[in-house]
Amino acid sequence: MEQSWEVLVDALLDGDEDRAWDCVRRLSDAGYDSIWIYEKLLTKAMAHTGWLWEQNEITIADEHLATSTCDFVLTRYHHYIRKWRMPKNGKSLMFLCLDQEQHDLGIKMCACLLEELGWTTRLLGASVPLEQAEMMAKKWQPDAIAISVSIPYHARSLSLYVDTLENLPHKPTIVIGGRLVSMYDLSPLCNEQTVLIGNLAELAKWQERQLEVNADVRH
């Protein structure tokens, strides 16, 4: 029997939104939670698609079609599970990718998960210049700002983002995620209070700790 992510890969490469969605919906209805759907299904399928492109087995057009189809499925899934979302908890988080970072599916999954858990989120998306991120953060004043970095070459600008955003007047927590977190030690590019998160399970645990701290402050 083919693994679920392999079935999904075929649907994504065909650009078959209905077949791709059916694969995700059936697993959701079977009881698989969002972390499993995002990491073991969507992320795994897209990682394999990227590998196929690296091996010259598919074209860049094929890879882009798969990505856009996956994005559609992710958005539909996020809407599908609205009825199971937790009540708003008063916490907010702004998500963005470093300037020139074009891969934003992962950070979109993070934003979807946090919304499901009761956070208010704003997803700025791919390739956000620092001055634009700073402007939005000053205007919205989120409790935390999550930055995605997946390309080693782009990591050189990470410390500037961290220093600038951590020193905003409202002192948001800066969370760093993305593929590089699990591949390299990024701590030299961060400050002591910066949070490094390698996967969605870690993100879920981190947000639980933030709610516990918030509860302690209220009492």
C-alpha positions in Angstrom: 0.0 0.0 0.0 1.4 3.4 -0.9 2.1 5.8 1.9 -0.2 8.8 2.2 2.4 11.3 1.4 3.4 9.5 -1.8 -0.3 9.5 -2.9 -0.3 13.3 -2.2 2.9 13.9 -4.2 1.2 12.4 -7.3 -1.8 14.7 -6.8 0.3 17.8 -6.2 2.5 17.2 -9.3 -0.7 16.7 -11.4 -2.1 20.0 -10.0 -5.2 18.0 -9.0 -6.6 20.1 -6.1 -9.6 17.8 -5.5 -7.5 14.6 -5.3 -4.9 16.3 -3.1 -7.6 17.7 -0.8 -9.4 14.3 -0.6 -6.1 12.8 0.7 -5.8 15.4 3.4 -9.5 15.4 4.4 -9.7 11.6 4.8 -6.7 11.6 7.2 -8.1 14.5 9.1 -11.5 12.8 9.4 -9.6 9.6 10.6 -8.3 11.5 13.6 -4.9 12.7 12.5 -4.2 16.1 14.1 -2.8 19.2 12.5 0.8 18.7 13.5 0.7 15.3 11.8 -1.1 16.7 8.7 1.4 19.5 8.4 4.7 17.6 9.1 4.1 14.0 8.1 1.9 14.7 5.1 2.3 18.1 3.5 5.9 18.9 4.5 7.0 15.4 3.6 5.3 15.5 0.2 6.8 18.9 -0.6 10.3 17.8 0.6 10.1 14.8 -1.8 8.9 17.1 -4.6 12.0 19.3 -3.9 14.2 16.2 -4.1 12.7 15.2 -7.4 13.6 18.6 -8.8 17.1 18.4 -7.5 17.5 15.0 -9.3 16.1 16.6 -12.5 13.2 14.2 -12.5 10.7 17.1 -12.6 10.9 20.7 -14.0 10.8 23.9 -12.0 7.3 24.4 -13.5 6.3 21.0 -12.0 7.7 22.1 -8.6 5.8 25.4 -8.7 2.6 23.7 -9.7 3.0 21.3 -6.7 3.7 24.2 -4.4 0.6 26.2 -5.5 -1.6 23.1 -5.2 -0.2 22.4 -1.7 -0.9 26.0 -0.7 -4.5 25.6 -1.9 -4.9 22.4 0.2 -3.4 24.1 3.2 -5.8 27.0 3.0 -8.7 24.7 2.6 -7.7 22.5 5.5 -7.3 25.6 7.7 -10.9 26.6 6.9 -12.1 23.0 7.3 -11.0 22.7 10.9 -12.3 26.1 12.0 -15.0 24.4 14.1 -12.3 22.8 16.3 -10.3 26.0 17.0 -9.7 27.0 20.6 -11.1 30.3 21.9 -8.9 33.3 21.5 -6.4 33.5 24.3 -5.3 37.1 23.9 -1.8 36.3 22.5 -0.6 37.5 19.2 2.2 36.5 16.8 3.4 38.0 13.5 5.0 35.6 11.0 7.4 36.6 8.2 10.3 35.3 6.0 13.6 37.0 5.7 14.1 39.3 2.7 14.7 37.2 -0.4 13.3 34.0 1.3 10.7 32.8 -1.1 9.6 29.6 0.7 6.7 30.4 3.0 4.6 27.2 3.1 6.3 26.2 6.3 5.7 29.5 8.1 2.1 29.5 6.8 1.6 26.1 8.5 3.0 27.6 11.8 0.5 30.5 11.5 -2.4 28.1 10.9 -1.4 25.9 13.9 -1.2 28.9 16.2 -4.6 30.2 15.1 -6.0 26.8 15.7 -4.6 27.0 19.3 -6.3 30.4 19.9 -3.6 32.9 18.9 -4.3 36.0 16.8 -1.8 35.9 13.9 -0.7 38.0 11.0 1.2 36.3 8.1 3.3 38.7 6.2 4.6 35.9 3.9 7.7 35.6 1.8 10.6 38.0 1.4 9.7 40.8 3.9 12.3 43.6 4.1 13.4 44.5 7.6 12.0 48.0 7.5 8.6 46.7 6.4 8.6 44.1 9.2 9.6 46.8 11.7 6.9 49.1 10.6 4.2 46.5 10.9 5.5 45.3 14.3 5.4 48.9 15.7 1.8 49.3 14.3 0.4 46.0 15.5 2.6 45.3 18.6 2.4 41.5 18.6 3.6 39.5 21.6 6.0 37.6 19.4 7.5 37.7 15.9 8.4 34.5 14.1 11.0 34.6 11.4 11.6 31.8 8.9 15.0 31.1 7.4 15.6 28.2 5.0 18.5 29.2 2.8 22.0 29.4 4.3 23.0 32.4 2.3 20.2 34.4 3.7 21.1 33.6 7.3 23.7 36.4 7.3 20.9 39.0 7.7 19.2 37.1 10.6 21.1 38.9 13.4 20.1 42.3 12.1 16.4 41.3 12.1 16.7 39.8 15.6 18.5 42.9 17.0 16.1 45.4 15.4 12.9 43.6 16.3 13.8 42.5 19.8 14.6 46.2 20.6 11.3 47.5 19.6 9.6 49.5 22.4 7.1 46.8 23.3 9.9 44.1 23.5 8.4 41.2 21.5 9.8 37.7 21.8 11.6 36.7 18.6 11.1 33.1 17.4 13.3 31.7 14.7 12.1 28.7 12.6 12.7 27.1 9.3 14.7 24.4 7.7 18.1 25.8 8.9 17.2 25.6 12.6 17.4 21.8 12.5 20.5 21.8 10.3 22.8 24.4 11.9 23.5 26.1 15.2 22.0 29.5 14.6 22.5 30.7 18.2 25.6 32.8 17.3 23.2 34.9 15.1 20.7 35.4 17.9 20.5 36.8 21.4 20.1 35.0 24.7 16.3 35.6 24.7 15.7 34.5 21.1 13.8 31.3 20.8 14.9 28.7 18.2 12.2 26.2 17.1 12.9 23.3 14.8 9.4 21.8 14.3 5.7 22.2 14.9 5.7 20.1 18.0 8.3 22.4 19.6 6.2 25.4 18.5 3.1 23.9 20.2 5.0 23.3 23.4 6.5 26.8 23.3 3.1 28.4 23.0 1.8 26.4 25.9 4.6 27.9 28.1 3.6 31.4 27.0 0.1 30.8 28.1 1.3 29.5 31.4 3.4 32.5 32.0 0.5 34.8 31.0 -1.8 32.9 33.5 0.8 33.4 36.3 1.0 37.1 35.6 -2.8 37.5 35.8 -2.9 35.8 39.1 
